[in-house]
Amino acid sequence: MSFATLALILAVALCGPLLAWKDSLRLPVIIGELAAGVIVGQTGTRWVDAQEPTLVFLASIGFGLVMFVSGWHVPVQDTTLLRGVRPSLGRLAAVVVAAVVLGVTVAWAFDTGHAGLYAVLFASSSAAVVMPVLLSLHLPPVTLTRLIPQVALADAACIVALPLVLQPNHAGRAALGAALVIAGGAAVFALLWWAGRRGWLATLHEKSKARAFALELRASLLVLLLMAALAQWAHVSIMLPGFCLGLAVAGVGRRRRLARQLFGLTEGLFGPIFFVWLGASLNLRKLGSPPSMILLGVVLALAAVAAHAVAALFGLTLPCAILSAAQIGVPVAAVTIGQQEGVLAPGEGAAVLLGALLTIVAAAGAGRHLVVPDGSRVPGAA
């Protein structure tokens, strides 16, 4: 891999901010980055070789950081999360039942044999997409109490379940590996909590800030790489250690300085590399071969929205329920792992990402229905 190739990747990744420039659309930056990767990768000009080992390694680091930031977005310490856990579990259970039924139906209709994968996709939410939209709408606290726990629980549960459904022949190994990584994340949280109680974290933060040591960022990256090494040894995707570490750090309190540093490192370099690489690795020419893959992508999106719409029967308004259907982390992970393991049919990975992007479009539309043109909240948004 050359500096010219890296420069090209970062240059085309600017399509993300450009497409997301208009505030009213609320489009995630990753849509443009994925599209740029598609253009310069296997589908388009093939200027970027997605199989190049150095690029694959850099993209893996980006994947871990993206999942770290996703876990970071979960408001673990927010009291609204705790108050809404019990009713959210009931709504999530209803969504899971609907997702399983729809997953079996879609897998049978398209003869893919991936009922479990589709069920996980339909039940998943993306905290990294939904939560910024919720905060930007300034909705009443009761709405956040109802929706945030459901999104957070769905995000975490589906990330754990994904490797199990993608590797059913190695479910025992995958479960053991996931348990080891989760235990590692719990150990990190316990260590951080203990250090916080002793005052060591505050001391480290002040010294790092005063001397510009970036100690918190260095320590976070070190732990992420160690947990990624554990995941690699245990044959578990790097998405799980990234997400668990994000939860652990969020659980002891998020520092603004570390947040800015992580944002710069992830969104400025490794995140764009990962999403452009992911787009480049997809061959959308196979999306229409067979043509049913295009239809599959649309059906996946409709089924995900339908599964989450069931929550409207248990206390959520329909726009909020549709908003919770937005997904990107789990579908991206599904495509990444599926391609690595060779378990997806030709064009199926592209169909999964197409479905994910359509759920984001649906969520953006639902978000606009929660706010009337003059900026006030619609009646019943809570």
Secondary structure as UniProt FT lines:
FT   HELIX           3..12
FT   TURN            13..14
FT   HELIX           15..19
FT   HELIX           23..25
FT   HELIX           29..40
FT   TURN            42..45
FT   TURN            50..51
FT   HELIX           53..72
FT   TURN            76..77
FT   HELIX           79..83
FT   HELIX           85..110
FT   HELIX           115..123
FT   HELIX           127..137
FT   HELIX           141..166
FT   HELIX           168..170
FT   HELIX           171..197
FT   TURN            198..199
FT   HELIX           200..211
FT   HELIX           215..233
FT   TURN            234..235
FT   HELIX           239..252
FT   HELIX           256..265
FT   HELIX           266..270
FT   HELIX           271..281
FT   HELIX           284..286
FT   TURN            287..288
FT   HELIX           292..309
FT   HELIX           310..314
FT   HELIX           318..323
FT   TURN            324..325
FT   HELIX           329..341
FT   TURN            346..347
FT   HELIX           348..369
FT   TURN            373..374
FT   TURN            379..380
//
